Amino acid sequence: MAAEYNIAIDKGIHFDVTFTLKDASLVVIDVTNYTFRAEIKRRAETGLIKAFTVTKTDAVNGVIELEMLGADTLALPVGVLAWDLVAEDNANKIRRYLYGDVTVTESVSDTVFP
Protein backbone atom coordinates (compact mmCIF):
# COMPACT_ATOMS: atom_id res chain seq x y z
CA MET A 1 0.00 0.00 0.00
CA ALA A 2 1.31 3.43 -0.96
CA ALA A 3 2.15 6.02 1.68
CA GLU A 4 0.87 9.59 1.50
CA TYR A 5 3.46 12.37 1.24
CA ASN A 6 2.39 15.92 0.41
CA ILE A 7 4.84 18.25 -1.31
CA ALA A 8 5.15 22.05 -1.44
CA ILE A 9 6.97 23.58 -4.42
CA ASP A 10 7.78 27.24 -5.03
CA LYS A 11 7.72 28.23 -8.71
CA GLY A 12 11.20 28.79 -10.12
CA ILE A 13 12.94 27.19 -7.12
CA HIS A 14 14.95 23.96 -7.36
CA PHE A 15 13.14 21.10 -5.61
CA ASP A 16 14.58 17.86 -4.29
CA VAL A 17 13.61 15.32 -1.67
CA THR A 18 15.10 11.99 -0.63
CA PHE A 19 13.16 8.87 0.34
CA THR A 20 14.13 5.47 1.72
CA LEU A 21 11.71 2.85 0.40
CA LYS A 22 10.71 0.08 2.81
CA ASP A 23 8.35 -2.87 2.62
CA ALA A 24 5.38 -3.53 4.96
CA SER A 25 7.79 -5.00 7.54
CA LEU A 26 9.86 -1.77 7.43
CA VAL A 27 12.79 -3.54 5.74
CA VAL A 28 14.55 -1.44 3.11
CA ILE A 29 13.88 -2.48 -0.49
CA ASP A 30 16.85 -3.08 -2.79
CA VAL A 31 15.82 -0.98 -5.82
CA THR A 32 18.89 -1.73 -7.93
CA ASN A 33 16.87 -3.22 -10.80
CA TYR A 34 13.80 -1.00 -10.43
CA THR A 35 12.59 1.57 -12.95
CA PHE A 36 10.84 4.59 -11.43
CA ARG A 37 8.35 7.17 -12.61
CA ALA A 38 7.11 10.17 -10.59
CA GLU A 39 4.66 12.53 -12.24
CA ILE A 40 2.59 15.61 -11.43
CA LYS A 41 -0.94 15.94 -12.82
CA ARG A 42 -4.03 17.97 -11.94
CA ARG A 43 -5.79 14.69 -11.07
CA ALA A 44 -4.98 11.04 -11.72
CA GLU A 45 -7.08 10.93 -14.89
CA THR A 46 -5.63 14.09 -16.49
CA GLY A 47 -2.53 14.62 -18.62
CA LEU A 48 1.03 14.94 -17.42
CA ILE A 49 2.10 18.40 -16.28
CA LYS A 50 5.72 17.62 -15.30
CA ALA A 51 7.77 14.59 -14.28
CA PHE A 52 10.39 14.46 -11.55
CA THR A 53 13.85 13.14 -12.25
CA VAL A 54 14.23 10.04 -10.06
CA THR A 55 17.76 9.03 -9.09
CA LYS A 56 18.76 5.93 -7.13
CA THR A 57 21.33 7.42 -4.74
CA ASP A 58 21.85 4.23 -2.67
CA ALA A 59 19.90 1.54 -4.52
CA VAL A 60 20.83 -1.40 -2.26
CA ASN A 61 19.45 0.52 0.74
CA GLY A 62 16.33 1.75 -1.08
CA VAL A 63 17.36 5.41 -1.21
CA ILE A 64 16.05 7.51 -4.09
CA GLU A 65 15.91 11.23 -4.81
CA LEU A 66 13.17 13.12 -6.62
CA GLU A 67 14.33 16.33 -8.26
CA MET A 68 12.92 19.12 -10.39
CA LEU A 69 15.02 22.01 -11.66
CA GLY A 70 13.94 25.59 -11.09
CA ALA A 71 13.23 26.06 -14.81
CA ASP A 72 10.79 23.15 -14.60
CA THR A 73 9.08 24.28 -11.40
CA LEU A 74 8.60 27.69 -13.04
CA ALA A 75 6.33 25.98 -15.60
CA LEU A 76 4.04 24.45 -12.94
CA PRO A 77 0.60 26.03 -12.50
CA VAL A 78 -0.16 27.58 -9.11
CA GLY A 79 -2.57 25.52 -7.04
CA VAL A 80 -3.00 22.04 -5.63
CA LEU A 81 -2.01 19.22 -7.96
CA ALA A 82 -1.49 15.47 -7.52
CA TRP A 83 1.64 13.32 -7.71
CA ASP A 84 2.75 9.76 -7.20
CA LEU A 85 5.79 7.50 -7.42
CA VAL A 86 5.47 4.16 -9.19
CA ALA A 87 8.09 1.55 -9.99
CA GLU A 88 8.49 -1.60 -12.00
CA ASP A 89 10.61 -4.19 -10.22
CA ASN A 90 12.86 -6.90 -11.65
CA ALA A 91 9.87 -9.31 -11.75
CA ASN A 92 7.93 -6.81 -13.93
CA LYS A 93 5.52 -6.01 -11.09
CA ILE A 94 4.36 -2.40 -10.98
CA ARG A 95 3.75 -0.87 -7.56
CA ARG A 96 2.86 2.57 -6.29
CA TYR A 97 5.01 3.62 -3.32
CA LEU A 98 4.08 7.24 -2.64
CA TYR A 99 1.28 9.64 -3.53
CA GLY A 100 -0.05 12.99 -2.41
CA ASP A 101 -0.80 16.62 -3.13
CA VAL A 102 1.64 19.08 -4.65
CA THR A 103 0.94 22.62 -3.53
CA VAL A 104 2.56 25.06 -5.95
CA THR A 105 3.00 28.68 -4.90
CA GLU A 106 4.43 31.77 -6.59
CA SER A 107 7.85 32.96 -5.52
CA VAL A 108 7.92 36.61 -4.50
CA SER A 109 11.40 37.29 -5.88
CA ASP A 110 12.23 36.98 -9.55
CA THR A 111 13.81 33.52 -9.98
CA VAL A 112 15.23 34.11 -13.48
CA PHE A 113 18.85 35.20 -13.22
CA PRO A 114 20.88 36.66 -16.10
C-alpha positions as CSV (number, residue, x, y, z in Angstrom):
1,M,0.0,0.0,0.0
2,A,1.3,3.4,-1.0
3,A,2.2,6.0,1.7
4,E,0.9,9.6,1.5
5,Y,3.5,12.4,1.2
6,N,2.4,15.9,0.4
7,I,4.8,18.3,-1.3
8,A,5.2,22.0,-1.4
9,I,7.0,23.6,-4.4
10,D,7.8,27.2,-5.0
11,K,7.7,28.2,-8.7
12,G,11.2,28.8,-10.1
13,I,12.9,27.2,-7.1
14,H,15.0,24.0,-7.4
15,F,13.1,21.1,-5.6
16,D,14.6,17.9,-4.3
17,V,13.6,15.3,-1.7
18,T,15.1,12.0,-0.6
19,F,13.2,8.9,0.3
20,T,14.1,5.5,1.7
21,L,11.7,2.9,0.4
22,K,10.7,0.1,2.8
23,D,8.3,-2.9,2.6
24,A,5.4,-3.5,5.0
25,S,7.8,-5.0,7.5
26,L,9.9,-1.8,7.4
27,V,12.8,-3.5,5.7
28,V,14.6,-1.4,3.1
29,I,13.9,-2.5,-0.5
30,D,16.8,-3.1,-2.8
31,V,15.8,-1.0,-5.8
32,T,18.9,-1.7,-7.9
33,N,16.9,-3.2,-10.8
34,Y,13.8,-1.0,-10.4
35,T,12.6,1.6,-12.9
36,F,10.8,4.6,-11.4
37,R,8.4,7.2,-12.6
38,A,7.1,10.2,-10.6
39,E,4.7,12.5,-12.2
40,I,2.6,15.6,-11.4
41,K,-0.9,15.9,-12.8
42,R,-4.0,18.0,-11.9
43,R,-5.8,14.7,-11.1
44,A,-5.0,11.0,-11.7
45,E,-7.1,10.9,-14.9
46,T,-5.6,14.1,-16.5
47,G,-2.5,14.6,-18.6
48,L,1.0,14.9,-17.4
49,I,2.1,18.4,-16.3
50,K,5.7,17.6,-15.3
51,A,7.8,14.6,-14.3
52,F,10.4,14.5,-11.5
53,T,13.8,13.1,-12.2
54,V,14.2,10.0,-10.1
55,T,17.8,9.0,-9.1
56,K,18.8,5.9,-7.1
57,T,21.3,7.4,-4.7
58,D,21.8,4.2,-2.7
59,A,19.9,1.5,-4.5
60,V,20.8,-1.4,-2.3
61,N,19.4,0.5,0.7
62,G,16.3,1.7,-1.1
63,V,17.4,5.4,-1.2
64,I,16.0,7.5,-4.1
65,E,15.9,11.2,-4.8
66,L,13.2,13.1,-6.6
67,E,14.3,16.3,-8.3
68,M,12.9,19.1,-10.4
69,L,15.0,22.0,-11.7
70,G,13.9,25.6,-11.1
71,A,13.2,26.1,-14.8
72,D,10.8,23.2,-14.6
73,T,9.1,24.3,-11.4
74,L,8.6,27.7,-13.0
75,A,6.3,26.0,-15.6
76,L,4.0,24.5,-12.9
77,P,0.6,26.0,-12.5
78,V,-0.2,27.6,-9.1
79,G,-2.6,25.5,-7.0
80,V,-3.0,22.0,-5.6
81,L,-2.0,19.2,-8.0
82,A,-1.5,15.5,-7.5
83,W,1.6,13.3,-7.7
84,D,2.8,9.8,-7.2
85,L,5.8,7.5,-7.4
86,V,5.5,4.2,-9.2
87,A,8.1,1.5,-10.0
88,E,8.5,-1.6,-12.0
89,D,10.6,-4.2,-10.2
90,N,12.9,-6.9,-11.6
91,A,9.9,-9.3,-11.8
92,N,7.9,-6.8,-13.9
93,K,5.5,-6.0,-11.1
94,I,4.4,-2.4,-11.0
95,R,3.7,-0.9,-7.6
96,R,2.9,2.6,-6.3
97,Y,5.0,3.6,-3.3
98,L,4.1,7.2,-2.6
99,Y,1.3,9.6,-3.5
100,G,0.0,13.0,-2.4
101,D,-0.8,16.6,-3.1
102,V,1.6,19.1,-4.7
103,T,0.9,22.6,-3.5
104,V,2.6,25.1,-6.0
105,T,3.0,28.7,-4.9
106,E,4.4,31.8,-6.6
107,S,7.9,33.0,-5.5
108,V,7.9,36.6,-4.5
109,S,11.4,37.3,-5.9
110,D,12.2,37.0,-9.6
111,T,13.8,33.5,-10.0
112,V,15.2,34.1,-13.5
113,F,18.9,35.2,-13.2
114,P,20.9,36.7,-16.1
